[in-house]
Amino acid sequence: QVMFYAKNPTDKEMNGQAMPSMIPINSAAHFHKIECFCFKQKTLKAHESRDMPLIFNIDKDLPKDVRVITLAYTLFDVTPN
């Protein structure tokens, strides 16, 4: 389990949707999310911040040349206008 930090820096409530990116790309088939904040949109009040969990496992057959997996999320504002 790891935690990702998110913050709404605006003066308005926002709905956010997290989109992942992972490198190396060949690790993605071996990385399995069990629980992720990215599965659903999250509402953050003005200036609210929070830690959000990601629970995952990695296959034992991960390629031997993969020593580090970097997972990043971009939180997009999807608040209806």
MMTF fields as JSON, N, C-alpha, C and O atoms, coordinates in Angstrom:
{
  "mmtfVersion": "1.0.0",
  "mmtfProducer": "UNKNOWN",
  "numBonds": 323,
  "numAtoms": 324,
  "numGroups": 81,
  "numChains": 1,
  "numModels": 1,
  "chainsPerModel": [1],
  "groupsPerChain": [81],
  "chainIdList": ["A"],
  "bondAtomList": [4, 2, 8, 6, 12, 10, 16, 14, 20, 18, 24, 22, 28, 26, 32, 30, 36, 34, 40, 38, 44, 42, 48, 46, 52, 50, 56, 54, 60, 58, 64, 62, 68, 66, 72, 70, 76, 74, 80, 78, 84, 82, 88, 86, 92, 90, 96, 94, 100, 98, 104, 102, 108, 106, 112, 110, 116, 114, 120, 118, 124, 122, 128, 126, 132, 130, 136, 134, 140, 138, 144, 142, 148, 146, 152, 150, 156, 154, 160, 158, 164, 162, 168, 166, 172, 170, 176, 174, 180, 178, 184, 182, 188, 186, 192, 190, 196, 194, 200, 198, 204, 202, 208, 206, 212, 210, 216, 214, 220, 218, 224, 222, 228, 226, 232, 230, 236, 234, 240, 238, 244, 242, 248, 246, 252, 250, 256, 254, 260, 258, 264, 262, 268, 266, 272, 270, 276, 274, 280, 278, 284, 282, 288, 286, 292, 290, 296, 294, 300, 298, 304, 302, 308, 306, 312, 310, 316, 314, 320, 318],
  "bondOrderList": [1, 1, 1, 1, 1, 1, 1, 1, 1, 1, 1, 1, 1, 1, 1, 1, 1, 1, 1, 1, 1, 1, 1, 1, 1, 1, 1, 1, 1, 1, 1, 1, 1, 1, 1, 1, 1, 1, 1, 1, 1, 1, 1, 1, 1, 1, 1, 1, 1, 1, 1, 1, 1, 1, 1, 1, 1, 1, 1, 1, 1, 1, 1, 1, 1, 1, 1, 1, 1, 1, 1, 1, 1, 1, 1, 1, 1, 1, 1, 1],
  "groupList": [{"groupName": "GLN", "atomNameList": ["N", "CA", "C", "O"], "elementList": ["N", "C", "C", "O"], "formalChargeList": [0, 0, 0, 0], "bondAtomList": [1, 0, 2, 1, 3, 2], "bondOrderList": [1, 1, 2], "singleLetterCode": "Q", "chemCompType": "L-PEPTIDE LINKING"}, {"groupName": "VAL", "atomNameList": ["N", "CA", "C", "O"], "elementList": ["N", "C", "C", "O"], "formalChargeList": [0, 0, 0, 0], "bondAtomList": [1, 0, 2, 1, 3, 2], "bondOrderList": [1, 1, 2], "singleLetterCode": "V", "chemCompType": "L-PEPTIDE LINKING"}, {"groupName": "MET", "atomNameList": ["N", "CA", "C", "O"], "elementList": ["N", "C", "C", "O"], "formalChargeList": [0, 0, 0, 0], "bondAtomList": [1, 0, 2, 1, 3, 2], "bondOrderList": [1, 1, 2], "singleLetterCode": "M", "chemCompType": "L-PEPTIDE LINKING"}, {"groupName": "PHE", "atomNameList": ["N", "CA", "C", "O"], "elementList": ["N", "C", "C", "O"], "formalChargeList": [0, 0, 0, 0], "bondAtomList": [1, 0, 2, 1, 3, 2], "bondOrderList": [1, 1, 2], "singleLetterCode": "F", "chemCompType": "L-PEPTIDE LINKING"}, {"groupName": "TYR", "atomNameList": ["N", "CA", "C", "O"], "elementList": ["N", "C", "C", "O"], "formalChargeList": [0, 0, 0, 0], "bondAtomList": [1, 0, 2, 1, 3, 2], "bondOrderList": [1, 1, 2], "singleLetterCode": "Y", "chemCompType": "L-PEPTIDE LINKING"}, {"groupName": "ALA", "atomNameList": ["N", "CA", "C", "O"], "elementList": ["N", "C", "C", "O"], "formalChargeList": [0, 0, 0, 0], "bondAtomList": [1, 0, 2, 1, 3, 2], "bondOrderList": [1, 1, 2], "singleLetterCode": "A", "chemCompType": "L-PEPTIDE LINKING"}, {"groupName": "LYS", "atomNameList": ["N", "CA", "C", "O"], "elementList": ["N", "C", "C", "O"], "formalChargeList": [0, 0, 0, 0], "bondAtomList": [1, 0, 2, 1, 3, 2], "bondOrderList": [1, 1, 2], "singleLetterCode": "K", "chemCompType": "L-PEPTIDE LINKING"}, {"groupName": "ASN", "atomNameList": ["N", "CA", "C", "O"], "elementList": ["N", "C", "C", "O"], "formalChargeList": [0, 0, 0, 0], "bondAtomList": [1, 0, 2, 1, 3, 2], "bondOrderList": [1, 1, 2], "singleLetterCode": "N", "chemCompType": "L-PEPTIDE LINKING"}, {"groupName": "PRO", "atomNameList": ["N", "CA", "C", "O"], "elementList": ["N", "C", "C", "O"], "formalChargeList": [0, 0, 0, 0], "bondAtomList": [1, 0, 2, 1, 3, 2], "bondOrderList": [1, 1, 2], "singleLetterCode": "P", "chemCompType": "L-PEPTIDE LINKING"}, {"groupName": "THR", "atomNameList": ["N", "CA", "C", "O"], "elementList": ["N", "C", "C", "O"], "formalChargeList": [0, 0, 0, 0], "bondAtomList": [1, 0, 2, 1, 3, 2], "bondOrderList": [1, 1, 2], "singleLetterCode": "T", "chemCompType": "L-PEPTIDE LINKING"}, {"groupName": "ASP", "atomNameList": ["N", "CA", "C", "O"], "elementList": ["N", "C", "C", "O"], "formalChargeList": [0, 0, 0, 0], "bondAtomList": [1, 0, 2, 1, 3, 2], "bondOrderList": [1, 1, 2], "singleLetterCode": "D", "chemCompType": "L-PEPTIDE LINKING"}, {"groupName": "GLU", "atomNameList": ["N", "CA", "C", "O"], "elementList": ["N", "C", "C", "O"], "formalChargeList": [0, 0, 0, 0], "bondAtomList": [1, 0, 2, 1, 3, 2], "bondOrderList": [1, 1, 2], "singleLetterCode": "E", "chemCompType": "L-PEPTIDE LINKING"}, {"groupName": "GLY", "atomNameList": ["N", "CA", "C", "O"], "elementList": ["N", "C", "C", "O"], "formalChargeList": [0, 0, 0, 0], "bondAtomList": [1, 0, 2, 1, 3, 2], "bondOrderList": [1, 1, 2], "singleLetterCode": "G", "chemCompType": "PEPTIDE LINKING"}, {"groupName": "SER", "atomNameList": ["N", "CA", "C", "O"], "elementList": ["N", "C", "C", "O"], "formalChargeList": [0, 0, 0, 0], "bondAtomList": [1, 0, 2, 1, 3, 2], "bondOrderList": [1, 1, 2], "singleLetterCode": "S", "chemCompType": "L-PEPTIDE LINKING"}, {"groupName": "ILE", "atomNameList": ["N", "CA", "C", "O"], "elementList": ["N", "C", "C", "O"], "formalChargeList": [0, 0, 0, 0], "bondAtomList": [1, 0, 2, 1, 3, 2], "bondOrderList": [1, 1, 2], "singleLetterCode": "I", "chemCompType": "L-PEPTIDE LINKING"}, {"groupName": "HIS", "atomNameList": ["N", "CA", "C", "O"], "elementList": ["N", "C", "C", "O"], "formalChargeList": [0, 0, 0, 0], "bondAtomList": [1, 0, 2, 1, 3, 2], "bondOrderList": [1, 1, 2], "singleLetterCode": "H", "chemCompType": "L-PEPTIDE LINKING"}, {"groupName": "CYS", "atomNameList": ["N", "CA", "C", "O"], "elementList": ["N", "C", "C", "O"], "formalChargeList": [0, 0, 0, 0], "bondAtomList": [1, 0, 2, 1, 3, 2], "bondOrderList": [1, 1, 2], "singleLetterCode": "C", "chemCompType": "L-PEPTIDE LINKING"}, {"groupName": "LEU", "atomNameList": ["N", "CA", "C", "O"], "elementList": ["N", "C", "C", "O"], "formalChargeList": [0, 0, 0, 0], "bondAtomList": [1, 0, 2, 1, 3, 2], "bondOrderList": [1, 1, 2], "singleLetterCode": "L", "chemCompType": "L-PEPTIDE LINKING"}, {"groupName": "ARG", "atomNameList": ["N", "CA", "C", "O"], "elementList": ["N", "C", "C", "O"], "formalChargeList": [0, 0, 0, 0], "bondAtomList": [1, 0, 2, 1, 3, 2], "bondOrderList": [1, 1, 2], "singleLetterCode": "R", "chemCompType": "L-PEPTIDE LINKING"}],
  "groupTypeList": [0, 1, 2, 3, 4, 5, 6, 7, 8, 9, 10, 6, 11, 2, 7, 12, 0, 5, 2, 8, 13, 2, 14, 8, 14, 7, 13, 5, 5, 15, 3, 15, 6, 14, 11, 16, 3, 16, 3, 6, 0, 6, 9, 17, 6, 5, 15, 11, 13, 18, 10, 2, 8, 17, 14, 3, 7, 14, 10, 6, 10, 17, 8, 6, 10, 1, 18, 1, 14, 9, 17, 5, 4, 9, 17, 3, 10, 1, 9, 8, 7],
  "groupIdList": [1, 2, 3, 4, 5, 6, 7, 8, 9, 10, 11, 12, 13, 14, 15, 16, 17, 18, 19, 20, 21, 22, 23, 24, 25, 26, 27, 28, 29, 30, 31, 32, 33, 34, 35, 36, 37, 38, 39, 40, 41, 42, 43, 44, 45, 46, 47, 48, 49, 50, 51, 52, 53, 54, 55, 56, 57, 58, 59, 60, 61, 62, 63, 64, 65, 66, 67, 68, 69, 70, 71, 72, 73, 74, 75, 76, 77, 78, 79, 80, 81],
  "secStructList": [7, 3, 3, 3, 3, 3, 3, 7, 7, 1, 1, 1, 7, 3, 3, 3, 3, 3, 3, 3, 3, 3, 3, 1, 4, 4, 4, 4, 4, 4, 3, 3, 3, 3, 3, 3, 4, 4, 4, 1, 7, 3, 3, 3, 7, 6, 6, 7, 3, 3, 3, 3, 3, 3, 3, 3, 3, 3, 7, 6, 6, 7, 7, 6, 6, 7, 7, 7, 7, 3, 3, 3, 3, 3, 3, 3, 3, 7, 7, 7, 7],
  "xCoordList": [0.846, 0.0, 0.895, 1.903, 0.506, 1.171, 0.101, -1.065, 0.519, -0.402, 0.062, 1.255, -0.899, -0.632, -1.295, -2.407, -0.605, -1.08, -1.742, -1.189, -2.941, -3.651, -4.1, -4.456, -4.079, -4.509, -5.284, -4.901, -6.363, -7.116, -6.633, -6.979, -5.853, -5.304, -6.263, -5.918, -7.46, -8.388, -9.324, -9.352, -10.083, -11.062, -12.432, -13.397, -12.519, -13.791, -13.677, -12.606, -14.793, -14.844, -14.612, -15.06, -13.92, -13.662, -13.851, -13.628, -14.264, -14.282, -13.017, -12.73, -12.27, -11.018, -11.049, -11.642, -10.402, -10.224, -8.732, -8.097, -8.183, -6.756, -6.49, -7.189, -5.482, -5.069, -3.619, -2.758, -3.349, -2.007, -1.064, -1.485, 0.203, 1.244, 2.282, 2.533, 2.874, 3.797, 4.97, 4.798, 6.172, 7.352, 8.147, 8.14, 8.818, 8.819, 7.467, 6.775, 7.114, 5.807, 5.587, 4.45, 6.651, 6.475, 6.145, 5.855, 6.182, 5.792, 4.28, 3.759, 3.563, 2.124, 1.331, 0.379, 1.689, 0.969, 1.16, 0.426, 2.131, 2.452, 2.041, 2.216, 1.49, 1.104, -0.415, -1.111, -0.937, -2.384, -2.907, -2.538, -3.782, -4.395, -5.561, -6.434, -5.567, -6.646, -7.649, -8.862, -7.119, -7.934, -7.177, -5.979, -7.887, -7.204, -8.155, -9.314, -7.649, -8.397, -8.733, -9.628, -8.026, -8.234, -9.457, -9.843, -10.069, -11.218, -12.457, -13.327, -12.538, -13.705, -13.254, -12.158, -14.12, -13.849, -13.899, -14.662, -13.089, -13.035, -13.383, -12.961, -14.148, -14.475, -13.542, -13.385, -12.93, -12.058, -12.628, -12.87, -12.839, -13.318, -12.203, -11.05, -12.557, -11.565, -10.405, -10.613, -9.196, -7.946, -7.804, -6.917, -8.67, -8.563, -7.416, -7.134, -6.768, -5.744, -5.993, -6.576, -5.542, -5.685, -4.733, -4.278, -4.446, -3.7, -4.708, -5.736, -4.399, -5.317, -4.573, -3.456, -5.202, -4.496, -4.529, -5.463, -3.474, -3.38, -2.876, -1.804, -3.659, -3.25, -3.05, -3.911, -1.903, -1.548, -0.71, -0.222, -0.553, 0.454, 1.148, 0.636, 2.314, 3.131, 3.39, 3.788, 3.159, 3.38, 4.817, 5.754, 4.961, 6.302, 7.068, 8.296, 6.34, 7.009, 7.346, 7.489, 7.47, 7.936, 9.283, 10.139, 9.495, 10.78, 11.968, 11.934, 12.992, 14.169, 14.884, 15.534, 14.761, 15.439, 14.695, 15.226, 13.483, 12.733, 13.109, 12.763, 13.814, 14.254, 13.471, 13.336, 12.959, 12.218, 10.983, 11.067, 9.844, 8.61, 8.244, 8.163, 8.025, 7.607, 6.165, 5.838, 5.308, 3.886, 3.553, 3.844, 2.947, 2.576, 1.127, 0.619, 0.479, -0.906, -1.014, -0.365, -1.84, -2.227, -3.696, -4.525, -4.022, -5.393, -6.018, -5.615, -7.003, -7.685, -8.96, -9.689, -9.217, -10.459, -11.551, -11.491, -12.542, -13.649, -14.978, -16.046, -14.892, -16.087, -16.956, -16.463, -18.259, -19.143, -19.197, -19.168, -19.273, -19.328, -20.67, -20.887],
  "yCoordList": [-1.168, 0.0, 1.235, 1.293, 2.212, 3.512, 4.592, 4.348, 5.782, 6.911, 7.982, 8.251, 8.58, 9.698, 10.933, 10.862, 12.054, 13.312, 14.121, 14.276, 14.634, 15.485, 16.755, 16.732, 17.866, 19.139, 19.934, 19.999, 20.526, 21.454, 22.858, 23.365, 23.493, 24.809, 25.965, 27.128, 25.649, 26.696, 27.113, 26.493, 28.168, 28.666, 28.014, 28.408, 27.024, 26.369, 24.864, 24.281, 24.245, 22.788, 22.231, 22.811, 21.117, 20.52, 19.011, 18.373, 18.463, 17.01, 16.669, 17.26, 15.711, 15.333, 13.887, 13.026, 13.635, 12.274, 12.06, 12.791, 11.06, 10.773, 9.835, 8.84, 10.165, 9.343, 8.926, 9.767, 7.609, 7.117, 7.134, 7.154, 7.127, 6.822, 5.952, 6.129, 5.017, 4.064, 3.819, 3.668, 3.781, 3.372, 2.399, 2.523, 1.458, 1.149, 0.567, -0.07, 0.792, 0.398, -1.11, -1.555, -1.905, -3.36, -3.87, -5.055, -3.017, -3.422, -3.36, -3.994, -2.621, -2.409, -3.712, -3.836, -4.666, -5.937, -6.77, -7.731, -6.411, -7.162, -6.441, -6.964, -5.232, -4.381, -4.404, -4.003, -4.868, -5.05, -4.222, -4.437, -3.264, -2.428, -3.181, -3.687, -3.248, -3.882, -2.816, -2.993, -1.728, -0.583, 0.665, 0.787, 1.599, 2.809, 3.996, 3.891, 5.116, 6.365, 6.755, 7.569, 6.183, 6.534, 5.839, 6.16, 4.896, 4.18, 5.068, 4.825, 6.092, 6.98, 8.429, 8.713, 9.336, 10.75, 11.069, 10.46, 12.016, 12.457, 13.938, 14.721, 14.314, 15.718, 16.275, 15.709, 17.397, 18.109, 19.506, 20.229, 19.881, 21.222, 22.227, 21.849, 23.499, 24.549, 24.399, 24.335, 24.342, 24.251, 22.966, 22.866, 21.991, 20.719, 19.896, 19.925, 19.169, 18.219, 16.918, 16.904, 15.828, 14.525, 13.523, 13.657, 12.509, 11.353, 10.331, 10.089, 9.741, 8.786, 7.478, 7.487, 6.337, 5.054, 4.364, 4.507, 3.619, 2.69, 1.374, 1.319, 0.321, -1.017, -1.841, -1.873, -2.507, -3.206, -4.429, -4.613, -5.268, -6.328, -6.402, -5.924, -7.008, -7.146, -8.628, -9.342, -9.081, -10.485, -10.904, -10.115, -12.156, -12.712, -12.862, -12.938, -12.905, -13.059, -11.715, -11.631, -10.672, -9.376, -9.591, -10.285, -9.014, -9.205, -8.878, -7.909, -9.679, -9.539, -8.199, -7.72, -7.592, -6.318, -5.13, -4.02, -5.347, -4.266, -4.238, -5.144, -3.196, -3.068, -1.983, -2.033, -1.007, 0.109, 0.357, 0.396, 0.524, 0.922, 2.301, 2.513, 3.234, 4.574, 4.763, 4.633, 5.071, 5.279, 6.702, 7.116, 7.445, 8.831, 9.039, 8.357, 9.975, 10.32, 11.8, 12.608, 12.158, 13.535, 13.654, 12.876, 14.622, 14.819, 15.903, 17.066, 15.504, 16.429, 16.938, 16.184, 18.226, 18.842, 18.485, 18.893, 17.73, 17.321, 17.885, 17.338, 18.979, 19.618, 20.13, 20.822, 19.794, 20.326, 21.861, 22.441, 22.489, 23.973, 24.485, 25.696],
  "zCoordList": [0.0, 0.0, 0.0, 0.704, -0.798, -0.823, -0.782, -1.092, -0.395, -0.332, -1.311, -1.445, -1.986, -2.878, -2.275, -1.751, -2.355, -1.798, -2.909, -3.997, -2.614, -3.578, -2.871, -1.693, -3.606, -3.041, -4.082, -5.251, -3.642, -4.466, -4.109, -3.042, -4.962, -4.629, -4.921, -4.709, -5.404, -5.815, -4.681, -3.618, -4.929, -3.972, -4.152, -3.498, -5.031, -5.326, -5.137, -5.311, -4.778, -4.717, -6.115, -7.104, -6.193, -7.499, -7.443, -6.414, -8.569, -8.756, -9.528, -10.568, -9.005, -9.653, -10.107, -9.457, -11.233, -11.737, -11.961, -12.722, -11.295, -11.41, -12.58, -12.768, -13.352, -14.493, -14.276, -14.019, -14.381, -14.083, -15.284, -16.441, -14.966, -15.951, -15.223, -14.031, -15.964, -15.358, -16.293, -17.502, -15.71, -16.456, -15.611, -14.386, -16.192, -17.621, -18.045, -17.251, -19.283, -19.794, -19.716, -19.557, -19.825, -19.78, -18.379, -18.217, -17.376, -16.026, -15.834, -14.916, -16.669, -16.489, -16.481, -15.711, -17.298, -17.355, -16.093, -15.866, -15.281, -14.068, -12.786, -11.685, -12.94, -11.819, -11.701, -12.634, -10.571, -10.417, -9.248, -8.093, -9.583, -8.549, -7.926, -8.631, -6.611, -5.871, -5.421, -5.531, -4.921, -4.517, -4.928, -4.676, -5.566, -6.037, -6.018, -6.421, -5.547, -5.59, -7.021, -7.248, -7.986, -9.39, -10.001, -11.125, -9.282, -9.815, -9.918, -10.754, -9.073, -9.046, -8.91, -8.427, -9.346, -9.148, -7.662, -6.911, -7.249, -5.853, -5.786, -6.637, -4.781, -4.562, -3.502, -2.42, -3.841, -2.903, -2.7, -3.666, -1.448, -1.141, -1.425, -1.631, -1.434, -1.667, -0.687, 0.525, -1.212, -0.446, 0.376, 1.224, 0.13, 0.849, 0.281, -0.917, 1.166, 0.738, 1.483, 2.568, 0.882, 1.54, 0.939, -0.197, 1.743, 1.272, 0.772, 1.405, -0.368, -0.979, -1.232, -1.748, -0.863, -0.909, -2.268, -3.057, -2.494, -3.614, -3.031, -2.429, -3.217, -2.784, -4.047, -4.926, -4.125, -5.363, -5.06, -3.945, -6.082, -6.016, -7.366, -8.378, -7.352, -8.559, -8.771, -7.85, -10.002, -10.34, -10.064, -10.192, -9.685, -9.473, -10.783, -10.779, -11.915, -13.206, -13.865, -15.085, -13.046, -13.543, -14.23, -13.682, -15.417, -16.1, -15.193, -14.433, -15.281, -14.411, -14.576, -13.648, -15.767, -15.993, -15.367, -15.347, -14.86, -14.209, -12.731, -11.972, -12.339, -10.953, -10.209, -8.986, -10.956, -10.371, -11.233, -12.46, -10.579, -11.262, -10.737, -9.527, -11.652, -11.27, -11.707, -12.886, -10.742, -10.98, -10.567, -9.445, -11.471, -11.19, -11.604, -12.494, -10.959, -11.281, -11.54, -10.875, -12.51, -12.754, -12.377, -12.849, -11.53, -11.104, -11.98, -11.935, -12.771, -13.683, -13.031, -12.386, -13.208, -12.734, -13.73, -14.89, -13.29, -14.16, -13.635, -13.908, -12.884, -12.341, -13.481, -14.371, -13.463, -14.503, -14.425, -13.34, -15.579, -15.617, -15.212, -15.189]
}
